[in-house]
């Protein structure tokens, strides 16, 4: 069963809340507003944030933000989906999103599980 737009927004919201994720969203939205498709908008994000993509803390934030944006827009690109799933499965996404306490850790782990399920539902 497909999720509603509101349900997708609820699942993706945690991955768009960080300052870096908001910057990613701004670049992506600016490109879409200029008439670009998801591919070129994604390329612009990666060009803008190329210096943080390999950072173990910031890189996963960029990838999960792009995946979340694309899920919301209904234009999830396969390489983004696969990269986001790989970051979640490897544990890199959890390590990058360091919790302050056990409750936050549990909430973040649940959020990662939910977005992973949503991403896997988008596999062809």
C-alpha positions as a printed NumPy array, in Angstrom:
array([[  0.   ,   0.   ,   0.   ],
       [  1.372,   3.384,  -0.981],
       [  1.844,   6.009,   1.683],
       [  0.083,   9.342,   1.49 ],
       [  2.073,  12.511,   0.931],
       [  1.536,  13.398,   4.597],
       [  2.892,  10.02 ,   5.75 ],
       [  5.952,  10.418,   3.518],
       [  6.532,  13.888,   4.973],
       [  6.294,  12.471,   8.5  ],
       [  8.878,   9.762,   7.743],
       [ 11.288,  12.141,   5.998],
       [ 10.965,  15.121,   8.368],
       [ 13.772,  14.057,  10.741],
       [ 16.217,  13.944,   7.813],
       [ 15.456,  17.515,   6.76 ],
       [ 15.653,  19.165,  10.179],
       [ 19.422,  19.66 ,  10.56 ],
       [ 20.987,  22.912,   9.396],
       [ 23.008,  21.114,   6.717],
       [ 19.898,  19.289,   5.48 ],
       [ 18.061,  22.617,   5.227],
       [ 20.922,  23.995,   3.136],
       [ 20.713,  20.934,   0.884],
       [ 16.966,  21.48 ,   0.528],
       [ 17.525,  25.121,  -0.376],
       [ 19.978,  24.287,  -3.179],
       [ 17.749,  21.499,  -4.496],
       [ 14.582,  23.623,  -4.408],
       [ 16.352,  26.538,  -6.069],
       [ 17.282,  24.288,  -8.991],
       [ 13.786,  22.84 ,  -9.269],
       [ 12.362,  26.358,  -9.244],
       [ 14.687,  27.179, -12.132],
       [ 13.066,  24.375, -14.117],
       [ 15.698,  21.696, -13.632],
       [ 14.779,  18.035, -13.182],
       [ 15.764,  15.849, -10.228],
       [ 19.041,  14.695, -11.826],
       [ 20.549,  18.134, -12.459],
       [ 19.224,  19.424,  -9.113],
       [ 20.943,  16.501,  -7.379],
       [ 24.167,  17.162,  -9.281],
       [ 24.035,  20.793,  -8.115],
       [ 23.663,  19.643,  -4.504],
       [ 26.643,  17.308,  -4.791],
       [ 28.734,  20.004,  -6.442],
       [ 27.802,  22.523,  -3.742],
       [ 28.515,  20.109,  -0.888],
       [ 31.351,  18.104,  -2.48 ],
       [ 33.72 ,  19.008,   0.379],
       [ 31.532,  17.283,   2.983],
       [ 30.361,  14.204,   1.07 ],
       [ 33.217,  12.054,   2.375],
       [ 32.921,  13.394,   5.925],
       [ 31.585,  10.581,   8.15 ],
       [ 29.289,  13.   ,   9.999],
       [ 28.088,  15.28 ,   7.208],
       [ 28.129,  13.016,   4.148],
       [ 25.243,  10.818,   5.327],
       [ 23.231,  13.941,   6.176],
       [ 23.547,  15.156,   2.581],
       [ 22.587,  11.789,   1.072],
       [ 19.643,  11.213,   3.41 ],
       [ 18.427,  14.772,   2.862],
       [ 18.507,  14.325,  -0.926],
       [ 16.742,  10.961,  -0.635],
       [ 14.098,  12.522,   1.615],
       [ 13.55 ,  15.428,  -0.755],
       [ 13.259,  13.125,  -3.735],
       [ 10.809,  10.871,  -1.89 ],
       [  8.675,  13.906,  -1.089],
       [  8.831,  15.113,  -4.687],
       [  8.044,  11.666,  -6.088],
       [ 11.26 ,  11.578,  -8.135],
       [ 13.581,   9.229,  -6.257],
       [ 16.63 ,   8.474,  -8.356],
       [ 17.943,   4.909,  -8.118],
       [ 21.562,   5.855,  -7.216],
       [ 20.309,   8.094,  -4.39 ],
       [ 17.975,   5.386,  -3.112],
       [ 20.764,   2.8  ,  -3.209],
       [ 23.289,   5.102,  -1.496],
       [ 20.845,   5.999,   1.277],
       [ 19.984,   2.341,   1.885],
       [ 23.69 ,   1.448,   1.953],
       [ 24.387,   4.185,   4.518],
       [ 21.58 ,   2.921,   6.718],
       [ 22.467,  -0.773,   6.343],
       [ 26.161,  -0.157,   7.042],
       [ 25.422,   1.792,  10.223],
       [ 27.133,   4.91 ,   8.861],
       [ 23.879,   6.872,   8.967],
       [ 23.342,   5.98 ,  12.636],
       [ 26.929,   6.86 ,  13.556],
       [ 26.633,  10.209,  11.79 ],
       [ 23.469,  10.974,  13.702],
       [ 24.909,  10.7  ,  17.184],
       [ 22.263,  10.65 ,  19.907],
       [ 22.509,  12.462,  23.188],
       [ 20.688,   9.846,  25.261],
       [ 19.049,   6.422,  25.001],
       [ 15.592,   7.774,  24.122],
       [ 16.979,   9.901,  21.303],
       [ 19.036,   6.92 ,  20.104],
       [ 15.904,   4.758,  19.981],
       [ 13.92 ,   7.472,  18.141],
       [ 16.675,   7.942,  15.575],
       [ 17.051,   4.223,  15.02 ],
       [ 13.292,   3.995,  14.437],
       [ 13.407,   6.95 ,  12.02 ],
       [ 16.202,   5.252,  10.058],
       [ 14.235,   1.996,   9.948],
       [ 11.156,   3.825,   8.673],
       [ 12.96 ,   5.66 ,   5.901],
       [ 14.801,   2.464,   4.912],
       [ 11.448,   0.681,   4.544],
       [ 10.12 ,   3.567,   2.473],
       [ 13.223,   3.568,   0.265],
       [ 13.049,  -0.199,  -0.204],
       [  9.414,   0.167,  -1.219],
       [ 10.643,   2.353,  -4.071],
       [ 12.887,  -0.396,  -5.488],
       [ 11.859,  -1.537,  -8.922]])
